[in-house]
Amino acid sequence: MAKRKKSTFERLHSGALNRQQRRELGRRLDSNDPGLQVVHADAAGIDVGNASHFVAVPPDRDQAPVREFGSWTDDLRKMAEWLKSCRIRTVAMQSTGVYWIALQEVLEAAGLEVYLVNARGTKNLPGRKSDVQECQWLLKLHTYGLLRNSFRPPEEIRLVRRMWRLRDRWVEDAGRAIQQMQKALTSMNVQLANAISDISGVTGMAIIRAIVEGERDPWKLTKLRDRRIIASEEEIARSLEGNWRQEVVFELSQVVEAYDFFRKKMDECDSQLKTYMAALPTRELACAGTAEIVPASRKGTRRKNDPGFDLRTELRRALGVDVTAVDGVDVLTGQVLLSEVGADLSAFPTENHFAAWLELAPRRDVSGGKVIRHVKADGRNRLANALRMAAQALSRSDSYLGARYRSLRGRLGGPRANKAMARYLACLLYRLLTRGQAYVDRGAAYYQQRQNQRDRTRLERKAASLGFKLVALTQN
């Protein structure tokens, strides 16, 4: 059902600010007495930098209400002591790079409440900002409750997140090393990639290592072929007849060493990740279903880049539900969900708030109660990107979600359908984690049946508006 347009009375009393009201708010904030309600009386604002931080407190708390502190630990502690001597209880600062992390830890250890603010939230409000005025501007906005605190998962989830992101970087580096190996082979006209599907598999790496060690006979190299390879020995031997250039072979040996290094670092991250995952508490949901059926596609063999332990069991224990039962969501997507937001989604009141935090909700510029344009949001959220990839995996899925995705792609096109389906998956995962219900696939036929019913209802309403009546044809 289409959303009803708000009347002028509803729009003026809904709390949203139009352009004229925003300009008026800016003038009031620039004045000495804005006439707004004070939300945080004991507030401070911090302009976070690389070498130093500027801190502003209310003018009546100190003779020098704006001070500059260094970024080293001793000065951070002095900052915390000065804020407490000024009777400050809460501080606001922007999430600038990674410079805020050490500062937040020191301030929270001193018992201060820290508001980590997205820079986009301060840009949406009018006002002058410079290096010196920034902390005073943050102080004023935070005093009147105009800043929103950012979501941060608990400490144990942040440990998992840091290790998973580090492991993801090693996976990307290993992928680039595989591309470099293929490029080196192609430069020597060694067409191994045309004979086997994956040169980083058992057969491909065995042949490449033998080439690096000095073997040049294609028929001897063919003997390293795994029995599961579809290509014949002759086909592989013909593809290994190349011009063995010394500098390219040296490059290939360097890339193989780098690839082995990245794989070793992935294994070390797996060991550390297993320790952090085991330390997570077991989550038991009161209404969680017990009869969960795992699709056969989830029971396949372990993939090359999967962690070296039973990640799916650990996810089920930490999340309380089996998110991999949802079509398109594999263990890697489930791990991104756990590492980015954790199992407790109580910080998001509704699934719509969760989708908006993921930048999967539509963003519109509204003027005079009308949508004047749609603003494209950059997909920087790691979980949102993982859900987009999960949505693309539904293109050939014979399931309810697969049928829904294909319908969206036919009406909206590829990119918009990916975002819409990613939002649907985010809302679905939110329900699973908050309600503890087991996911049950209703099938593609069920979705088609509902779609036919919606089409019939729409046609009946259209016919009624034109003074006609829709009558079904009798089957002979």
Number of C-alpha atoms within 10 A of each C-alpha: 3 4 5 6 10 12 10 11 8 10 15 13 10 10 8 9 15 15 11 9 11 15 15 14 19 16 13 14 20 15 10 7 8 14 11 12 10 13 13 18 16 19 26 31 28 25 26 23 17 12 10 16 23 21 26 27 26 20 10 9 14 14 7 11 15 19 15 15 16 16 18 12 12 11 15 21 17 13 22 20 15 15 25 16 11 18 15 21 16 22 26 26 27 24 17 16 10 11 17 20 12 13 23 19 13 17 21 13 12 14 12 18 16 20 20 21 20 16 12 9 13 19 10 9 16 15 15 10 14 10 12 16 15 22 27 24 23 26 27 25 22 26 24 18 15 13 21 14 14 13 13 13 19 11 9 15 20 18 16 25 23 14 16 21 16 14 23 15 13 21 19 12 17 23 15 14 22 20 15 17 25 20 16 21 22 14 15 17 15 21 19 23 17 13 20 19 13 15 20 22 12 13 20 20 17 17 23 22 15 15 19 16 11 9 13 16 12 19 15 13 20 21 13 16 20 13 9 7 14 11 14 12 18 12 14 24 20 16 19 24 17 16 13 15 11 10 10 17 20 13 14 23 19 14 20 21 13 16 23 13 15 21 18 13 16 24 16 14 21 20 14 15 22 18 12 17 20 12 13 16 11 14 14 13 15 10 11 18 15 9 7 14 12 14 13 8 10 16 8 8 7 12 8 9 13 14 19 16 13 12 19 18 11 17 23 17 18 21 25 23 27 26 24 21 21 22 24 21 21 17 22 16 20 22 22 21 23 22 23 20 18 21 20 15 16 11 12 15 9 14 19 16 14 20 21 14 15 20 20 25 16 13 14 13 11 13 12 10 14 11 11 11 11 11 10 10 11 8 14 10 13 15 22 23 20 17 27 24 17 21 25 21 17 22 17 11 17 13 19 19 24 23 21 19 26 20 17 17 18 10 11 13 12 15 12 13 22 24 23 21 26 26 25 20 23 23 17 15 21 22 17 20 22 19 15 20 19 22 21 13 15 11 15 16 13 14 18 15 11 11 14 12 12 12 11 14 13 12 14 16 14 14 13 12 10 9 8 11 13 13 7 7 6 5 4 3
